Amino acid sequence: MRVLYVLNAVGGGASLGIYEMLRTQPAIEAFAVVPGGNVDSIRPLFSDIRTIPLPTWNIPVEAGWERRAAMTLGQRRRGIGPTSSIQAIRDAIRAWNIDLVHTGTSLNRTGALAARMSGVPHIWHIKETIGHNNRVQFPLSDAKLIEYINHLSDRVVVMSEYIGAIFRQHNTPNLSVIPDGVELTPYVSEQS
């Protein structure tokens, strides 16, 4: 199976969980799209990697409205927009003959949109607490946000029951809770 992983960063917790999983899944032929950064450290995990600007769509509430407006304007000036990113991901899906798209964060929706437009199944892997009463917020009501994520996903995967609570509140039919694995070898003593 050829899987395209849409990552929000080369480093960070959301991506690191995916890297750990890939180390134990030799049957998957993995490809990646990242927004930038040094990909040398992750190159052995993927058959190919493309760097594509990936706009976020969450609302950084702590930034204030003026800062948020400046951030949006800055993304547009640098050519970071959903239309070009979606097309670039669709090109990657076609070029790599992808069977499944896996978006590894709620912060980016371009992988989900590109998968839908390409007729390829999509998994949205949510690792952040989302919604109006949580850390990561979006320009939709909670009910509309969950409906939107469901509509663009064949499966919604959350990292914990806590993160999944908002999806359960809104009766998500395609929800799975799968905690990230941890490689225990560095923590296990030889006497154990």
Salt bridges, closest charged atoms under 4 A:
GLU20 OE2 - ARG23 NH1 3.04
GLU29 OE1 - ARG2 NH1 2.82
ASP91 OD1 - ARG94 NH2 2.84
ASP142 OD1 - HIS132 ND1 2.99
GLU147 OE1 - LYS144 NZ 3.92
GLU161 OE1 - ARG168 NE 3.17
ASP180 OD2 - LYS127 NZ 2.98
